[in-house]
């Protein structure tokens, strides 16, 4: 395995469980940015790598577009049924407002670019307003397992609306299967560790600065794992990263996020209280740093051998990294787990946060089952409070009722993803303030 120190096998990670593949999904002929005629704001139509969607920022709702007949798409899950009609370059949205609305196209410039990093050329897209020069720009860093540019939708259109230039790029391994048809690891699909992901983000920051000029302030916007990578990158190059936007992550030890995620997955699978306690005890062993320290091989084998054999008889095995490995030996497990521990799980931003400069916004979902909101918010606040020389007070906000995607459940539309009103309002207010600073 090349560059073992900076790459991570997808099947072992936090949200890394699964293929991480985001191949391009179906498209619709009216992809783009649109505006409602009633002053309600933007409507974004695009694909997120799996299927086309429509995001209405006024209602904060995001629907899958399901073809009904030629020129007509239904907004999946809408009640009563809403639909869009495309006729002769005219897009009509019905069922969202009182009357059908003919949407007007919003011109947005996009440029194809390439982010050159060690050993790879990453396809990228630069988003710009049709006229004028931006004062601020942002590079977006993906969450684990969601490495395509499409997975960052609909945020680019929103930030461009507030005057920002936005650069998105496909992360290393995006669109590739983690394992081949015979179950062997696919080296080309391996994702970078957090430091390597942050270094890729810094390469994108430098590319943006070359394209837009030195007067443009360039920041990082990280989602989930990308938030931790953004903090580390900003600490390593504080003079290059002008601000941070952290969504659902960025502080505390990453292995604690992993435990939080697996316990919640266990609850969803119906594990009992004693089983969850047993799972937690196993995870405490799995995430003991002493197992992965130099010279700890003999102790690691002895400790793990007992717990691995015991885990095979437990229902909670299905929510652990062991579930995808089969009857793996202790030696093979340690071979796979050590780089994951070193490059992802062991990272704690406590030492990096005091070195971050510039404004910081962190948004966390109260009901996030992947990232522990209270723990992360506390770690962010404590770490950022130790900054010296920073002129901007950080804003750390836990969004009531929101999940990992900052979405909230609505009884009247349980099948429709709805972004939290508080999250959207907080983000847009912060963007407006930053734009005038």
KAFENNOR-V486870 format. One record per residue. N is the residue number from 0. PHI is phi in radians with two decimals (none if undefined). PSI is psi in whole degrees, 0 to 359 (none if undefined). OMEGA is omega in whole degrees, 0 to 359 (none if undefined). Layout:
# KAFENNOR-V486870
N|PHI|PSI|OMEGA + N|PHI|PSI|OMEGA
This chain:
# KAFENNOR-V486870
0|none|123|182 + 1|-1.33|149|176 + 2|0.86|51|184 + 3|-0.99|330|184 + 4|-1.28|345|184 + 5|-2.22|12|178 + 6|-2.20|153|188 + 7|-2.31|133|177 + 8|-1.21|127|187 + 9|-1.04|322|188 + 10|-1.21|351|185 + 11|-1.81|354|193 + 12|-1.57|188|185 + 13|-1.10|272|172 + 14|-1.45|9|182 + 15|-1.28|347|181 + 16|-1.10|127|185 + 17|2.03|183|187 + 18|-1.39|331|185 + 19|1.30|6|184 + 20|-1.48|133|178 + 21|-2.28|74|178 + 22|-1.26|155|182 + 23|-1.09|135|179 + 24|-1.70|187|179 + 25|-1.06|154|179 + 26|-2.07|168|175 + 27|-2.18|155|186 + 28|-1.28|355|183 + 29|-2.04|29|175 + 30|-1.03|140|179 + 31|2.65|194|179 + 32|-1.93|132|183 + 33|-2.23|164|179 + 34|-2.26|137|177 + 35|-1.28|146|180 + 36|-1.39|350|184 + 37|-1.66|13|181 + 38|1.40|10|183 + 39|-1.36|353|176 + 40|1.78|206|190 + 41|-1.47|154|168 + 42|-2.26|126|180 + 43|-1.94|129|176 + 44|-2.07|124|182 + 45|-2.87|184|172 + 46|-1.97|146|179 + 47|-1.89|18|180 + 48|1.76|346|179 + 49|-2.12|320|182 + 50|-2.83|156|176 + 51|-1.20|151|180 + 52|-2.45|163|172 + 53|-2.18|124|178 + 54|-1.94|119|176 + 55|-1.78|109|185 + 56|-1.22|337|179 + 57|-1.15|315|179 + 58|-1.63|352|180 + 59|1.14|21|184 + 60|-1.80|148|181 + 61|-2.26|119|182 + 62|-1.99|148|166 + 63|-1.31|141|177 + 64|-1.64|119|183 + 65|-1.97|120|182 + 66|-1.10|133|180 + 67|-1.92|314|178 + 68|-2.77|170|182 + 69|-0.94|123|178 + 70|1.45|3|183 + 71|-2.28|132|176 + 72|-2.23|138|177 + 73|-1.63|144|175 + 74|-1.45|104|187 + 75|-0.98|129|178 + 76|1.52|356|182 + 77|-1.28|140|179 + 78|-2.45|116|354 + 79|-1.14|166|188 + 80|-1.09|129|174 + 81|-1.92|157|183 + 82|-2.67|162|172 + 83|-2.09|145|179 + 84|-2.15|132|181 + 85|-2.05|111|181 + 86|-2.37|118|174 + 87|0.87|54|177 + 88|1.16|17|177 + 89|-2.01|129|182 + 90|-1.92|121|181 + 91|-2.03|128|179 + 92|-1.90|121|182 + 93|-2.18|143|176 + 94|1.70|355|178 + 95|-1.66|321|176 + 96|-1.97|182|182 + 97|-1.08|317|181 + 98|-2.06|153|174 + 99|-1.01|146|183 + 100|-2.15|132|171 + 101|-1.57|116|184 + 102|-1.48|147|177 + 103|-1.83|140|182 + 104|-1.22|137|177 + 105|-1.83|115|181 + 106|-1.21|125|176 + 107|-2.27|128|178 + 108|-1.42|137|171 + 109|-2.28|143|178 + 110|-2.24|136|175 + 111|-1.38|132|180 + 112|-2.39|174|177 + 113|-2.37|127|176 + 114|-1.63|116|181 + 115|-1.59|120|179 + 116|-2.26|174|182 + 117|-1.05|115|175 + 118|1.37|9|183 + 119|-2.76|154|171 + 120|-2.08|115|187 + 121|-1.75|117|177 + 122|-1.06|137|186 + 123|-2.42|159|175 + 124|-2.25|129|175 + 125|-1.76|125|178 + 126|-1.80|133|181 + 127|-2.48|154|169 + 128|-1.14|155|183 + 129|-1.14|332|180 + 130|-2.38|161|176 + 131|1.45|165|179 + 132|-1.90|136|181 + 133|-1.30|150|173 + 134|-1.64|335|181 + 135|-2.32|150|177 + 136|-2.47|158|183 + 137|-2.47|141|173 + 138|-1.85|131|183 + 139|-1.73|134|180 + 140|-1.95|130|188 + 141|-1.27|157|166 + 142|-1.35|164|181 + 143|-1.11|137|177 + 144|1.34|3|182 + 145|-2.29|64|192 + 146|-1.57|1|181 + 147|-1.52|157|176 + 148|-1.07|324|181 + 149|-1.09|331|182 + 150|-1.19|347|180 + 151|-1.56|357|178 + 152|-1.12|151|1 + 153|-1.74|21|188 + 154|-1.09|323|181 + 155|-0.98|315|181 + 156|-1.09|322|180 + 157|-1.13|314|182 + 158|-1.20|325|176 + 159|-1.10|323|178 + 160|-1.03|330|180 + 161|-1.72|19|170 + 162|1.64|3|183 + 163|-1.55|145|163 + 164|-1.50|144|185 + 165|-2.30|132|175 + 166|-2.02|123|174 + 167|-2.08|149|179 + 168|-2.57|158|177 + 169|-1.37|124|179 + 170|-1.20|163|178 + 171|-1.00|134|178 + 172|1.45|0|182 + 173|-1.08|135|177 + 174|1.47|0|181 + 175|-1.90|150|177 + 176|-1.32|142|180 + 177|-1.20|332|180 + 178|-2.37|149|178 + 179|-1.36|183|184 + 180|-1.14|342|179 + 181|-1.74|9|176 + 182|1.50|5|180 + 183|-1.48|146|180 + 184|-1.08|135|178 + 185|-1.69|107|186 + 186|-1.03|326|182 + 187|-1.18|339|182 + 188|-1.65|1|182 + 189|-1.20|136|182 + 190|-1.58|152|180 + 191|-1.22|154|170 + 192|-1.20|176|186 + 193|-1.11|319|179 + 194|-1.13|315|179 + 195|-1.12|322|177 + 196|-1.10|318|177 + 197|-1.15|322|178 + 198|-1.13|322|175 + 199|-1.09|320|177 + 200|-1.10|320|178 + 201|-1.15|323|175 + 202|-1.08|322|177 + 203|-1.20|323|176 + 204|-1.05|315|180 + 205|-1.14|322|177 + 206|-1.09|317|178 + 207|-1.09|317|181 + 208|-1.12|323|176 + 209|-1.13|320|183 + 210|-1.30|321|188 + 211|-1.75|342|180 + 212|1.87|157|186 + 213|-1.22|343|182 + 214|-1.39|347|182 + 215|-1.43|129|177 + 216|-1.43|126|184 + 217|-2.01|127|179 + 218|-2.09|180|178 + 219|-2.08|139|175 + 220|-2.12|110|185 + 221|-1.94|140|180 + 222|-1.99|126|178 + 223|1.01|238|176 + 224|-0.97|326|179 + 225|-1.09|335|177 + 226|-1.20|317|176 + 227|-1.10|318|179 + 228|-1.10|323|180 + 229|-1.16|319|178 + 230|-1.09|313|180 + 231|-1.08|318|180 + 232|-1.14|318|180 + 233|-1.12|323|179 + 234|-1.19|325|180 + 235|-1.32|332|183 + 236|-2.39|63|185 + 237|-1.10|335|180 + 238|-1.35|346|182 + 239|-1.75|332|184 + 240|-1.73|112|187 + 241|-1.42|338|179 + 242|-2.89|165|179 + 243|-2.27|138|168 + 244|-2.13|117|185 + 245|-1.98|121|181 + 246|-1.99|115|173 + 247|1.06|44|176 + 248|2.89|182|172 + 249|2.14|351|181 + 250|-2.67|161|187 + 251|1.46|166|179 + 252|-1.26|135|183 + 253|-1.12|329|180 + 254|-1.13|334|176 + 255|-1.22|326|174 + 256|-1.11|319|179 + 257|-1.06|316|179 + 258|-1.11|318|178 + 259|-1.03|315|181 + 260|-1.12|314|184 + 261|-1.22|325|176 + 262|-1.11|318|179 + 263|-1.18|324|176 + 264|-1.13|322|176 + 265|-1.08|319|177 + 266|-1.07|317|180 + 267|-1.10|330|180 + 268|-1.49|0|175 + 269|1.52|21|177 + 270|-1.14|145|179 + 271|-1.38|169|178 + 272|-0.98|310|178 + 273|-1.05|324|178 + 274|-1.15|322|178 + 275|-1.17|322|176 + 276|-1.11|317|179 + 277|-1.09|317|177 + 278|-1.05|316|180 + 279|-1.08|319|178 + 280|-1.11|320|177 + 281|-1.13|318|180 + 282|-1.15|327|176 + 283|-1.07|322|176 + 284|-1.19|315|182 + 285|-1.07|328|184 + 286|-1.85|27|174 + 287|-1.45|115|185 + 288|-1.01|334|182 + 289|-1.13|336|179 + 290|-1.17|332|188 + 291|-1.88|4|180 + 292|-1.34|153|176 + 293|-1.02|135|180 + 294|1.49|0|182 + 295|-1.67|13|186 + 296|-1.03|309|184 + 297|-1.10|314|180 + 298|-1.12|319|181 + 299|-1.07|316|180 + 300|-1.10|316|182 + 301|-1.14|313|181 + 302|-1.16|313|184 + 303|-1.21|324|182 + 304|-0.99|315|179 + 305|-1.09|311|186 + 306|-1.28|327|178 + 307|-1.17|317|179 + 308|-1.12|320|180 + 309|-1.17|321|183 + 310|-1.12|330|183 + 311|-1.11|342|181 + 312|-1.72|6|187 + 313|-1.88|146|177 + 314|-1.14|328|184 + 315|-1.28|357|177 + 316|-0.97|327|185 + 317|-1.13|339|182 + 318|-1.74|4|182 + 319|-1.80|167|177 + 320|-1.05|340|182 + 321|-1.18|338|188 + 322|-1.08|331|183 + 323|-1.69|2|187 + 324|-1.84|349|181 + 325|1.21|212|183 + 326|-1.47|70|186 + 327|-1.42|146|176 + 328|-1.41|162|177 + 329|-1.05|318|182 + 330|-1.07|316|181 + 331|-1.18|320|179 + 332|-1.07|315|179 + 333|-1.14|324|178 + 334|-1.05|321|180 + 335|-1.41|322|188 + 336|-1.35|329|185 + 337|-1.07|311|178 + 338|-1.13|326|177 + 339|-1.12|317|178 + 340|-1.09|313|184 + 341|-1.15|319|190 + 342|-1.68|346|182 + 343|-2.35|294|194 + 344|-1.12|325|184 + 345|-1.39|351|185 + 346|-1.20|131|174 + 347|-2.29|126|186 + 348|-1.38|5|186 + 349|-0.97|319|181 + 350|-1.40|338|182 + 351|-1.51|327|184 + 352|-1.00|319|179 + 353|-1.11|343|181 + 354|-1.63|357|179 + 355|-1.29|138|178 + 356|-2.06|164|177 + 357|1.44|173|181 + 358|-1.12|147|179 + 359|-2.35|129|170 + 360|-2.10|128|176 + 361|-2.18|126|178 + 362|-2.06|129|182 + 363|-2.28|143|179 + 364|-1.55|127|181 + 365|-1.00|325|184 + 366|-1.84|26|180 + 367|-1.16|121|180 + 368|-1.63|3|176 + 369|-1.85|313|180 + 370|-1.94|126|178 + 371|-1.23|108|190 + 372|-1.09|310|185 + 373|-1.11|315|180 + 374|-1.09|316|182 + 375|-1.19|318|179 + 376|-1.09|317|179 + 377|-1.11|317|180 + 378|-1.15|321|177 + 379|-1.10|312|182 + 380|-1.08|315|180 + 381|-1.14|316|182 + 382|-1.17|316|181 + 383|-1.25|336|178 + 384|-1.20|344|181 + 385|-1.58|4|180 + 386|-1.19|145|174 + 387|-2.13|138|179 + 388|1.45|2|177 + 389|-1.53|130|184 + 390|-1.63|358|186 + 391|-2.12|131|178 + 392|-1.35|127|180 + 393|-1.20|152|177 + 394|-2.04|116|178 + 395|-2.04|117|186 + 396|-2.24|128|173 + 397|-1.67|121|185 + 398|-1.52|118|183 + 399|-1.06|130|175 + 400|1.34|0|185 + 401|-1.59|155|179 + 402|-1.80|198|184 + 403|-1.09|329|179 + 404|-1.61|11|184 + 405|1.07|27|176 + 406|-1.72|156|179 + 407|-2.15|151|178 + 408|-1.45|138|178 + 409|-2.16|128|183 + 410|-1.06|322|184 + 411|-1.33|346|180 + 412|-2.54|66|185 + 413|-1.15|338|183 + 414|-1.59|1|184 + 415|-1.93|129|178 + 416|-1.28|124|182 + 417|-2.14|118|179 + 418|-1.23|140|180 + 419|-1.03|132|177 + 420|-1.07|320|180 + 421|-1.13|320|179 + 422|-1.12|313|181 + 423|-1.15|318|180 + 424|-1.14|318|180 + 425|-1.13|316|180 + 426|-1.12|312|183 + 427|-1.17|322|177 + 428|-1.11|320|179 + 429|-1.17|320|178 + 430|-1.09|319|179 + 431|-1.11|316|179 + 432|-1.10|317|180 + 433|-1.13|323|183 + 434|-1.12|330|183 + 435|-1.68|356|180 + 436|-1.33|none|none
